[in-house]
C-alpha cells in the first residue's frame, strides 16, 4: 500500500492511494491536462484510476472531476449532499455512487471508511483507507476536530493531515475580515496549533508517515507547520512531510 499527492493547497488538491490493482484518487482539483501531467510525474496514466472519491464540493477539490471522470470513464463516489452541490459545476458524470458517510465499503483491494468532518461544504467527509493490514487517512478541510474523528484515526499507519494556517499570520495578514473569520471558524480550516493539539492526543504507535497538507500560501510556512507537528509527535521536524501545492508529494510506501 502506498500514497502520494498530486498537489495540496488552495489552488488544487488530489491524493492518490494504491493497493494491489486498485488506485483511488481522493478529490480532483486540477484540470484534465494538469491531472494527466501530475499523474505522469508519479508514473501513472488516467486509465490507471479505479475511482475518484470526493470529500466536498469546493472548487479546489472538484475543479477537474468532470473532465477527468468523462475522459477516463472513472466512477465518482461522494455523499448525496456533495453531489447535489456539485451538479451545476461539473456537468454529467459517467458513473456516480452515493455514499453514506457513516457506512464503510470496499473498492477492489481497498476498504474505505468515510467519516463526517465540520466544514462549510454541503455534506463534507474525509476517508480512511486500508488494505487489510495497514491504514492511511487523508484529512483536510475541517474547522475543528471531533471525538469521532479520533476514534477513526487512532492507530493509523500514515496520515496526511491539514495544517492550513498559522493564526498570527492569518489574523495579521491581507485577507479581508470576513474571510479571516471563515478560515479561522469552526467550519473553516485547522491552524497548525489546532492540528498539533489533535495529533498529540492520537494513538500514533503505528505511525510510519505524517504529511502536513493544505498549507495556505499566504498564512503559513512549511517550517512552521513542520515545527508544530514535530512537537506534537515528539520527532524531528525533517521527519514531517509536506504536501506541496506545485510539487505534490512523491510515493510513500507503508511497510
N, C-alpha and C positions, 0 to 999 in steps of 0.2 A: 504494500500500500504506500502511496506517495501523494504529495500535494504540491501545488505551485500557484503563483498568482500572475495573471496577465497584466495587472496593474491595480492600484488601490488608491483612491482619493476622490476628491470632488469632481474630477473630470472623467471618471470611469472606473468601474470595478468589475472584476471577474476572477473567480478562483477555480482551479482545476483539482479534482480528486480522482485518483485512478487506482483500481484494484483488479487484477486479472484482466479480463476482456472488457471491463466497464470503465468508461471515462465520463465523469459528470462535470458540468460547468455550472458553478453557483453564480448566478447573475451574469448579465451580458451587457455591460455598459459601454462597449466600443462598437463602432460601425462595422459593417461586413469586411471591408478591406483591412481595417486595422485589427479586427479579431483574427483574420487569416494570418496577418503578419506576425502577430504576437503568439499565436499558436505555433507557427513555423519556428519561431525562436526557441520553442520548447520541444521541437521535434514532432509536432502533430499537425494534422490537417482537419478541416471541417468534418470530413467523413469519419473521423475517429470519435466524434462526440456521440455518446449514447443518449444523453438527455441534458436539458437545461433546467435547473431548479431556481426559481425566483424567490427573493426574500421580501420585496415590496416594490412599489410602482415608481419610485423616484427615478428621474432620467439618468442619473449616473450609474444606475444598476440595470436599467432595461433599455437604454438608448439603442442598442443594436439587436435586440432579441427578435424583432420581426424579420428583418432581412436575413439574419443568421439562421433562424429556425426554418424560414422558407427555402433558403439556398441549400441547406443541408438536410432538409426534411427531418429536423431534430425535434422530438417531442418536448413540450414545455410542461412543467409541474409547478403549481402555485396555489395559494389559498383562493377561495372564491372572491374575497374582498380585493385581493391584489389583481385578479383577472378582470374584475368589473372596472376597477380604476385604470387598468392598463389598456382596455379596448380602444379608446379613442387615439392612443399614441402609436400603436404598433400595427394596426390592421389585423387581418385574418391570420391566425397561426395554423400550421398544418395539422398538428396533433396536440390536444390540450388535456391535461389531467388535473382535476380539482382535488386538493388535499385537505384533510382535517389536521390542523396544526398541533393536535394532541394525539394523533394516531401514527405510529411508525409504519413503514412499509419498506419494500426492497426493490431495487433496480439492479438486475444482473448480480454481480459479485459484491454489491454494497448494500448494507442495511442502513436505513435513513430514519433518524429520529428528529422530527421538527419540533420547535418549541416557540411559543409566542414571546415577543420582546416589546417593551414600551417605546414606541417611536410614532411619529406623526404620519405614518402610512395608513391605508385603509384597514389592512389586516396583516401586519408585519410579522414575520417569523424568521428564525435562523435554523441552522441544521448541524446535527452531529452525525457523522458517518462512520461505519465500522465494516471491516472485512471479516468480522467474527472473532478476531484476536486483538486487533488494535482499533483505537478510536481517535478520530480527528474532528474538531469542530471549528467552524468559521463563524465568528460573531462580531458583527459591526452594526452601526446604525441603531443605537438604543440610548435613551436618555438617562436611564438608571438600571440597576441590576435587581434581580428578584431571587427569592428563596428557591423557586422552581428552576431557575437557570443554574443555580449552584448544584442542585441535585442532578441535573442533566450533565453538567460539565465536570463534576468531581471524577478524578481518575482517568482523565483523557491522556492519550499518549502524545498529542500535539494540539496546539491551539493557535489559531490566527484570530487576534482579538483587537477590538477598536481602542486606539489611543488617539482620539481625534484632536484634542487641543490642550494647550496649557492655559489655565484660566486667566493668569495675569496677562498673557499675550492677547487672548481673546478680548478681555474687558478693556484693555488699553489700546486695542488695535483699531483698524479703519472701518470695521463693519458698522452699519447703522444700528441704532439701539434695538430695533425690533428683531433684527437678525441675530444680534448677540443674545437676546432673551430666548430666541428659538433654539439656537445651538446649545446654550447652557441650561435649557429647561429639562423638565422630566420626560419630555417626548422628543428630545433633541439628540445630542451626541455625548459620549463619555469623554471626560477630561482624563489626562494622564493620571492624576491623583485618584479619581474615582475608579479607573480601571485597576490601578495598583492596589487599592483597598480591597476590591473584589478578588483579584487574583491571589492576594496574600491569604485569603480565607479558603481558597480551594484546596482540595486534596491533590497535590501535584507530584506524588511519589513516582508516578509512571511517566512524567513529562519528559519527552525527548527533544521537543522543539517548541519554542514560543516565538511567535511573529507578531509584532505590532503593526496594525493596519489602519487604513482610512485616516492617515495623518493629514491635518489641514496644512495647506501650503502657506497660509497667511498667519495661522495661530498656533503653530507647533514647529518643533525642530526634531529631527531624528535623535539627536543626542539627549534631548530632554525626555522623550518617550523611553529610550533605552535605559536611562538612569533610573527613572521611576519604576520600570518593570524589573530591573535588576535588583533594586532594593526590595521589592515585593517578593521576589523569588529567591533572594539570597545567592545570586550568581553574579558573574562579571557582566558588565554592560555589553561586551563584544559577543556574548552568547546569545543576546536578544537579536532576532532577525527583524528586518524592516521590509514590509511590502511597499515598494516604491511606486509612485504614480507612473513614471515612464518606463522603468526597467522591470517592474513587477518583482517577482521572486522566482529563482530557479527551483527546480525539483528538489524536494526534501523527502527522503525515504524514512519510513517508520520501521525500525528493526524489530 
